[in-house]
Each structure stands twice: as structure tokens, then as C-alpha cells.
Amino acid sequence: MNRTEFVVAIAVILFLAFALGWFAAWVVSRFSRVTHSDMEELETMAQSLHTAEEQRDEAITYLQYREQELQAAIQQKDAELQAAMDGLREARQEAGELRAYIETLNA
């Protein structure tokens, strides 16, 4: 094998390597290409996600508002219950005092 044949063989090998690399790049780009319909689908999904996040935020805000309302109602009911219990305690004490007074009058 002389020098000219060696250069031609190397040139052919390099050309085949280039052609194989170019073909591999074309195949990869062909399979990984994003189509217009894929972009539309992604846009639709992004819009749906944005809407769902807004609804979630609104729901969280509403739940916090309702929780505050219910906490206020519970506090009010607790205050009313405590007042009723205090009134009942006073009424029982007064009834006990009246019984004792009546028993002292009858005795």
C-alpha cells in the first residue's frame, strides 16, 4: 500500500464516518422534533394548569375565610355557654340559699 492509496483509504473512512454521523443526527432530530400539534397540546396543558392553580388559590382563600368565620362563631358560642353556665350556677346557689332560708323559717 503506497502513500496515495493510504490517503484515499483514510479519506473514504472519514467520509463514511461523516455520512454516518450526519445520518444519525438526522434520525435523532427526526424523532425528537416537536410538532405544531405538540406545542398546541403543551399550551393547552399549561393553560389548564394555570386555571387549576387559580381555582386552588381561590379555594384556599375561601377555606381560610370560612375557617375564620367558624372560629369566631365557636368563640361566640363558647362565650354564650360560659355565660349560661355562670347564670345556672348562680341560680342553683340562689335556690340553695332560698331552701336554707325556708327551712330556717319552718324550723
Buried (B, 14 or more C-beta within 10 A) or exposed (E): EEEEEEEEEEEEEEEEEEEEEEEEEEEEEEEEEEEEEEEEEEEEEEEEEEEEEEEEEEEEEEEEEEEEEEEEEEEEEEEEEEEEEEEEEEEEEEEEEEEEEEEEEEE
